[in-house]
């Protein structure tokens, strides 16, 4: 549930990236990185987008000299160094406010575009053009084809496009992990799924996007998507590969309230609550937060100060705590959780327990943490990395408004 969009390198120019957040990604224990809208505001960007890697549309797509892999190589090397898996969006950045690197025009030659995409896959999976042999890359064909900012064509043309790309790439790489992009409108999605089914086209993952002020219904969305897949006999898991807060009052394109909120302590508590909602959705296979880019209007993780240094924001700890729980591996069901408090706990099954406790309230609160059949006064305990001693077999937490706390317990 704690995947991240883009990174850990930012600020490409003069042949290199100027910001390296690898240490942050390792600290956060990020399991998957999705690449889309990379270097959105950066006119010098030469990574990820098809037009950045294959800049001359008239060039010979079979020739290695037609490709520029350097920037993308550095980016994926850094990603793989963190241990994260990769979702690679084959296509272009979305055409939106402030974009310096966008293109919503469908390719003029679907067949040639498919051949270019296949060579990019060959570079990163088969070592072509002094490339790599990465495993487990999830290839996503384009982004949001129902939205004119991404695809200035019909959904039917995207279906034809996906068919050509899918069949050609599968011919060359039978075991490749390839899937279509998110389609939000249910009627359009069902028409597209019917086309996939009728043309015997595969889908490894149902990628979906979700922006809202409340994720309590995320399990219903995942169940609906899973039901749609089964209806058309498509075998895929459900991954929310873009999600973030969106102010319910101001909505799309009046983003100032949204961008302010996600950098606050209240925003950090909101993120914690939504991660807990997503973790509870049993038919949701994963999620990727949009996004980590610098400058970071959409990120609550960190920002750049007046010295152009990265400084962490309150939500950074929320994702760090979730990463600790993810690393432990086994979820532990909480009981008797007070109103306004949200809890997510995990254990390694041996000696360690972690507990994230969220006060989603504008009032300070006190809560007690207990573990059944465990004498906490005999355990080693840290609360937010500070050593504490349990009293009367419980840990008392005094939570400030919208505080996200983390308790680490060593039982042996």
C-alpha positions in Angstrom: 0.0 0.0 0.0 3.0 2.3 0.4 4.3 2.5 -3.2 5.5 5.9 -4.4 5.2 7.7 -7.7 8.6 8.7 -9.3 12.0 9.2 -7.7 14.3 8.7 -6.0 16.3 11.0 -8.4 15.0 14.4 -9.5 16.1 17.6 -11.3 17.6 16.2 -14.5 19.8 18.6 -16.4 23.2 18.7 -18.1 23.3 15.0 -18.3 22.6 14.2 -14.6 20.1 14.3 -11.8 20.8 17.0 -9.2 18.7 15.6 -6.3 19.2 12.1 -4.8 16.5 10.9 -2.3 17.6 7.3 -2.3 18.3 7.4 1.4 14.7 8.6 2.0 13.3 5.8 -0.1 15.3 3.2 1.8 14.2 4.7 5.1 10.6 4.6 4.0 10.9 1.0 2.8 9.2 1.7 -0.5 8.1 -1.6 -2.2 7.2 -0.2 -5.7 7.8 2.9 -7.7 5.6 4.0 -10.6 7.0 6.2 -13.3 4.6 8.7 -14.8 4.7 12.5 -15.0 8.4 12.3 -14.4 10.1 15.7 -14.2 6.8 17.3 -15.0 7.9 20.9 -14.9 11.4 20.3 -16.2 12.0 21.2 -19.8 15.3 19.4 -19.8 13.8 16.0 -18.8 15.0 13.1 -21.0 13.7 10.2 -18.9 10.9 7.6 -19.1 8.7 9.3 -21.8 8.8 7.6 -25.2 9.5 11.0 -26.9 12.5 11.5 -24.5 14.0 8.1 -25.2 13.2 8.0 -28.9 13.3 11.8 -29.7 13.2 11.6 -33.5 9.9 9.9 -34.6 11.3 9.4 -38.1 14.4 7.6 -37.0 15.1 3.9 -37.5 13.5 2.1 -34.4 15.7 -0.9 -34.9 18.9 1.0 -34.5 20.4 1.5 -31.1 21.7 4.9 -32.1 18.1 6.2 -32.3 17.6 5.9 -28.6 18.7 8.0 -25.6 18.6 5.7 -22.5 21.1 7.6 -20.2 18.6 9.5 -18.0 16.2 6.6 -17.7 19.1 4.2 -17.0 20.2 6.3 -14.0 16.7 6.6 -12.7 15.9 2.8 -12.8 19.4 2.0 -11.4 18.6 4.1 -8.4 15.1 2.6 -8.1 16.4 -1.0 -8.3 19.1 -0.1 -5.7 16.4 0.6 -3.2 14.9 -2.9 -3.7 11.6 -1.5 -5.1 9.7 -3.0 -8.0 8.8 -0.8 -10.9 5.6 0.2 -12.8 6.8 1.8 -16.0 4.2 3.8 -17.9 5.0 3.6 -21.6 3.8 6.8 -23.1 3.9 10.5 -22.3 3.3 12.9 -19.4 -0.2 14.3 -19.1 -1.0 17.6 -20.7 -2.0 19.8 -17.7 -1.4 23.1 -16.0 2.3 23.9 -16.0 3.5 20.9 -17.9 6.8 21.3 -19.7 7.1 17.7 -20.9 3.5 16.6 -21.9 2.0 15.2 -25.0 -1.6 14.0 -25.3 -1.5 13.3 -29.1 -2.0 9.6 -30.0 0.9 8.1 -31.9 0.6 8.6 -35.7 1.9 5.1 -36.4 0.7 2.6 -33.8 2.8 -0.2 -35.3 6.0 1.8 -35.1 5.2 3.0 -31.6 4.8 -0.7 -30.6 8.2 -1.5 -32.1 9.8 1.4 -30.2 8.1 0.3 -26.9 9.4 -3.3 -27.5 13.0 -2.1 -27.9 12.7 -0.2 -24.6 11.5 -3.3 -22.9 14.3 -5.3 -24.6 16.8 -2.7 -23.2 15.6 -3.2 -19.6 14.7 -6.8 -19.6 17.0 -8.5 -22.2 20.1 -6.4 -22.2 19.7 -4.9 -25.7 21.8 -1.8 -26.4 24.1 -2.3 -23.4 21.1 -2.7 -21.2 19.8 -4.6 -18.2 18.2 -7.8 -17.2 15.7 -6.4 -14.7 12.9 -8.7 -13.4 9.4 -8.0 -12.5 8.8 -4.6 -14.3 5.1 -3.9 -14.7 4.6 -2.2 -18.1 1.6 0.1 -18.3 0.5 1.2 -21.8 -0.2 5.0 -21.7 -2.1 6.8 -19.0 -5.8 7.6 -18.6 -7.0 7.2 -22.2 -10.5 8.5 -21.4 -9.1 11.9 -20.4 -8.2 14.4 -23.2 -5.2 15.6 -21.2 -3.7 12.2 -21.7 -5.2 10.9 -25.0 -6.7 13.3 -27.5 -8.5 10.5 -29.3 -11.4 8.1 -28.8 -11.5 5.2 -26.4 -12.0 3.0 -29.4 -8.7 4.3 -30.9 -6.9 3.5 -27.6 -8.4 0.0 -27.7 -7.0 -0.5 -31.2 -3.7 1.0 -30.0 -3.5 -1.4 -27.0 -4.2 -4.4 -29.2 -1.3 -3.6 -31.6 1.1 -2.9 -28.7 0.1 -5.9 -26.6 0.2 -8.4 -29.5 3.6 -7.2 -30.8 5.3 -7.0 -27.4 3.9 -10.4 -26.4 5.2 -11.9 -29.7 8.7 -10.7 -28.8 8.5 -11.2 -25.0 5.9 -13.9 -24.2 6.4 -13.6 -20.4 6.3 -9.8 -20.2 4.1 -8.2 -17.5 1.9 -5.7 -19.5 -1.4 -4.0 -18.8 -3.6 -1.2 -20.0 -4.0 2.2 -18.3 -6.7 3.3 -15.8 -10.2 3.9 -17.2 -12.3 5.5 -14.5 -15.8 5.7 -16.1 -17.6 2.4 -15.5 -19.4 2.3 -18.9 -16.2 3.0 -20.8 -14.2 0.6 -18.7 -16.7 -2.2 -19.4 -16.7 -1.5 -23.1 -12.9 -1.7 -23.1 -12.9 -4.9 -21.1 -15.4 -6.4 -23.5 -13.0 -5.5 -26.4 -10.1 -7.2 -24.5 -12.2 -10.3 -24.0 -13.4 -10.5 -27.6 -9.9 -10.0 -28.9 -8.2 -12.4 -26.5 -6.0 -9.6 -25.1 -4.4 -10.0 -21.7 -4.3 -7.8 -18.6 -1.9 -8.5 -15.7 -3.1 -5.7 -13.5 -6.2 -3.5 -13.2 -4.6 -0.1 -12.6 -6.9 2.4 -11.0 -6.6 6.1 -9.8 -8.4 7.5 -6.8 -8.4 11.1 -5.5 -10.8 11.9 -2.7 -11.1 13.4 0.8 -12.3 10.0 2.2 -11.1 6.5 1.3 -13.5 4.6 3.6 -15.2 3.2 0.5 -12.0 2.0 -1.2 -12.8 -1.6 -0.5 -16.1 -1.2 -2.4 -14.2 0.3 -5.4 -11.7 -2.6 -5.4 -14.6 -5.1 -5.2 -16.4 -3.4 -8.1 -13.2 -3.5 -10.2 -12.6 -7.2 -9.4 -16.2 -8.0 -10.2 -15.9 -6.2 -13.6 -12.7 -8.2 -14.4 -14.4 -11.5 -13.6 -17.4 -10.6 -15.6 -15.3 -10.4 -18.7 -13.1 -13.3 -17.7 -10.0 -11.2 -17.2 -7.5 -12.5 -14.7 -5.8 -9.5 -13.0 -5.2 -8.0 -9.6 -6.3 -4.5 -8.6 -3.6 -1.8 -7.9 -4.5 1.8 -7.1 -1.4 3.2 -8.9 -2.3 6.8 -8.3 -3.9 8.1 -5.1 -3.9 11.3 -3.1 -6.0 13.7 -1.1 -8.3 16.0 -3.0 -10.3 18.7 -1.3 -14.0 17.8 -1.5 -15.0 21.5 -1.4 -12.6 22.8 -4.0 -12.2 19.8 -6.3 -10.0 19.6 -9.5 -8.0 22.6 -10.7 -8.5 24.6 -7.6 -5.6 22.9 -6.0 -4.3 25.4 -3.5 -6.3 24.0 -0.6 -5.3 20.5 -1.5 -1.6 21.3 -1.8 -1.6 23.2 1.5 -3.4 20.4 3.4 -1.1 17.6 2.4 1.9 19.4 3.9 0.2 19.8 7.4 0.1 17.6 10.5 -3.6 17.1 9.8 -2.7 15.9 6.3 -0.2 13.4 7.9 -3.1 12.0 10.0 -5.3 11.8 7.0 -2.7 9.8 5.1 -2.3 7.4 8.0 -6.1 6.9 8.1 -6.3 6.2 4.4 -3.4 3.8 4.4 -5.3 1.9 7.1 -8.5 1.9 4.9 -6.5 0.5 2.0 -4.8 -2.1 4.1 -8.2 -3.3 5.2 -9.4 -3.8 1.5 -8.6 -7.5 1.1 -9.1 -7.5 -2.7 -6.7 -4.5 -3.2 -3.2 -5.8 -4.2 -1.3 -2.6 -3.8 -1.3 1.2 -4.0 1.1 3.9 -5.3 1.0 7.4 -3.8 1.1 10.2 -6.3 3.8 11.5 -6.1 7.3 12.3 -4.8 8.5 14.8 -7.4 10.4 17.9 -6.8 9.1 20.6 -6.8 6.5 18.7 -4.9 3.1 20.3 -5.1 1.5 16.8 -4.9 3.9 15.4 -2.3 3.4 15.5 1.5 6.8 13.7 2.0 9.2 16.5 1.8 9.9 19.9 0.2 12.9 22.1 -0.7 13.8 24.9 1.7 15.4 28.3 0.8 18.8 26.6 0.5 17.2 24.1 -2.0 17.7 21.2 0.6 15.1 18.5 1.1 13.3 18.8 4.4 10.8 16.3 5.5 7.1 17.1 6.1 4.8 15.6 8.7 3.5 12.9 6.4 7.0 11.5 5.9 6.7 9.8 9.3 3.3 8.4 8.4 4.9 6.6 5.4 7.9 5.6 7.5 5.7 4.0 10.1 3.7 2.1 7.5 7.0 1.0 6.0 8.1 -0.4 9.3 4.8 -2.3 9.6 5.2 -3.6 6.1 8.6 -4.9 6.9 7.4 -6.8 9.9 5.1 -8.7 7.6 2.0 -10.0 9.6 -0.9 -7.8 10.4 -2.3 -7.9 13.9 -6.0 -7.2 14.4 -6.6 -4.3 16.9 -9.5 -4.5 19.4 -11.4 -1.9 21.5 -10.2 1.1 19.5 -11.6 4.4 20.8 -13.7 6.7 18.6 -11.5 9.1 16.6 -8.5 6.7 16.9 -7.2 4.6 14.1 -4.8 1.7 14.6 -2.6 -0.5 12.4 -0.4 -3.1 14.0 2.0 -5.8 12.7 4.4 -8.4 14.0 7.3 -10.5 12.6 5.7 -13.5 14.3 8.6 -14.0 16.6 9.6 -11.1 18.9 8.7 -7.7 17.5 5.5 -5.8 17.3 4.8 -2.4 15.8 1.7 -0.3 16.3 0.8 2.9 14.4 -1.8 5.0 16.4 -3.6 7.9 14.7 -5.5 10.7 16.5 -7.8 11.9 13.7 -9.2 14.6 15.9 -8.6 18.3 16.7 -8.5 17.4 20.4 -5.7 15.8 22.5 -6.4 12.3 23.6 -5.0 9.6 25.9 -5.1 5.9 24.8 -3.6 2.8 26.3 -1.9 0.1 24.3 -2.0 -3.5 25.5 -1.1 -6.8 23.9 -3.0 -9.9 24.9 -0.9 -12.4 27.0 2.2 -10.1 26.9 3.6 -8.4 29.9 4.6 -5.1 28.4 6.5 -4.1 31.6 9.0 -6.8 30.7 9.5 -5.7 27.1 11.8 -3.2 25.5 9.6 -0.4 24.2 10.1 2.7 22.1 7.6 5.4 21.2 8.7 7.4 18.2 12.2 6.1 18.8 12.3 7.2 22.5 12.6 4.5 25.1 9.7 4.2 27.5 8.8 1.9 30.3 5.3 0.3 30.5 3.4 0.5 33.7 0.6 -1.9 34.8 1.1 -3.9 31.6 0.1 -1.0 29.4 1.6 1.8 27.4 -0.1 5.1 27.8 0.0 7.4 24.8 -0.8 11.1 25.0 -1.6 12.2 21.5 -1.7 15.7 20.3 -4.4 16.8 17.8 -3.8 14.8 14.5 -0.8 13.1 15.9 0.5 9.9 14.3 2.5 7.9 16.8 4.4 4.6 16.5 5.1 2.1 19.2 7.9 -0.5 18.7 7.8 -3.5 21.1 10.5 -6.2 21.5 8.8 -9.0 23.5 12.0 -11.0 24.0 
